[in-house]
C-alpha cells in the first residue's frame, strides 16, 4: 500500500527543476509511515482513537 502519491512529489520537484530518484521514493514512503505511526501513538497516549492535526 502506498502512503504517498509519487507523481505529486515529482511534480513539486519538477517545478523546482529537480528530479526524484527511486531511492528517494522509498525514503518518502518510509518517512510517511513513521509520521503516521507517531501520530497513532500520540493519539492513543491521549486516550483517543482519532488522529488529530496536533498528533502529527
N, C-alpha and C positions, 0 to 999 in steps of 0.2 A: 504494500500500500504506500503510495507516495503522499507525503505530507506537504509537498511544495509543488508549485506549478513552474516547472523548469523554464518554459517558454517565457513566462513573465519576468523571471530573473534575467534571462538572456536579453529580453527587450530593454530592461533597465540598464544593463551593462552596455548594450549596443548604443543606447542613447548617449553614453559617455565615451564611446569609441573603443570599448573593451569587448573581449570575447570571454566565454566561460568554459573552462575545461571540464572533462568528465569527472576528474577527481574533486573539482570544486562542487559539482552537483552532489556528489556523495557527502562532502563536508557540510553542505547546506542541509541535506536530509538529516544527518546526524545531529547537527546543531538544533534543528527544529524539534526533533524528538526529545532532546534534552530540555528544551524550553517547555514543551508540553508536560513532560514528566515532573519537572519542578513545579509547574502550576498546579498539577494534580496533587502533589504532596502538600503544597501550601493550603489549598482548598480543604483537603482532608484534615490538616492540622487545625484549621479554624472551624471544624465541625460542619463543613458544607459539602454538598455533592455537586455543586455548580462552580465551575471555574469562572472567576471574575477578572476584569482587567488588572486589578491590583495584585493578582496572583502571578502575573507574568513579569 
